[in-house]
Amino acid sequence: MSEMGLVVVGAAGRMGQTLIRTVQQVAGVRVAGAIERAGSPFLGRDAGELAGVGPLGVPIVDDPLPVFARADGVLDFSVPAATVEFAGYAAQARIVHVIGTTGCSAEDDARIAAAARHATIVKSGNMSLGVNLLAVLVEQAARALGPEDFDIEVVEMHHRHKVDAPSGTALLLGQAAAAGREIGLADNSVRVRDGHTGPRPEGAIGFATLRGGSVVGDHSVILAGPGERVVLSHNAEDRAIFARGAVRAALWAHGRKPGLYSMRDVLGLA
């Protein structure tokens, strides 16, 4: 079987370069294209040279259409508006679209789901294999430890440059906790506490957001009961964990029928 050709979106960024390096290390895949925004100073540069793996003969371009047309999949950790656009292009090309973008609105998600009628899309708030296993454990813990005794708090910290809060991973974990409790997260979450808030509502899932320094990503789910606490945590030490998960997702999705999948599907945990 020939190697799966993957397009890296945002190829000049930190995550894009990490994706390129990871693709070069994994058997069965190759860098087939590299995309950057119009006007980027990196347009025309060799994607491999920029990522430090040597020349690949893949220039960074700003027009995704011809690149998507000759690829098998797309690795996308960009911004919501761009991701929605790329989902449409992936649907036209009938290729795999792996989405690690966070901060998508309900409207964005609806448009991505519509594109999944024709594209094979794997979307997750976190591509790390460990985080997605953690989400399963959180769901099980939330189901076992009921709201009458145990309160749930999700605490996350990221680097100072992160622009969305709570993080996609925090929301992923919050959704897992809500699923375990069989409640809707949107109607049972507390995102901000300030001033005289009154007592904590029973069954609420709280979020605390920290930002600073160069933290790649720390997440903890605290289940606090009378006289005891259970803490489930994950610490990301290298962006390569997200890239490895994304490449694994692409390989898993290659050849599957169109649809919207998650990392739980990839790991066989759905």
Buried (B, 14 or more C-beta within 10 A) or exposed (E): EEBBBBBBBBBBBEBBBBBBBBBBEBEEBBBBBBBBBEEBEBBEBBBBEBBEBEEBEBBBBBEBEEBBEEBBBBBBBBBBEBBBBBBBBBBBBEBBBBBBBBBBEEEBBEBBBBBBEBBBBBBBBBBBBEBBBBBBBBBEBBEEBEBEEBBBBBBBBBEEEBEBBBBBBBBBBBBBBBBBBEBEBEEBBBEEEEEEEEEEEEBBBBBBBEBEEEBBBBBBBBBBEEEEEBEBEBEBEEBBBBBBBBBBBBBBBBEEEBBBBBBBBBBEEE
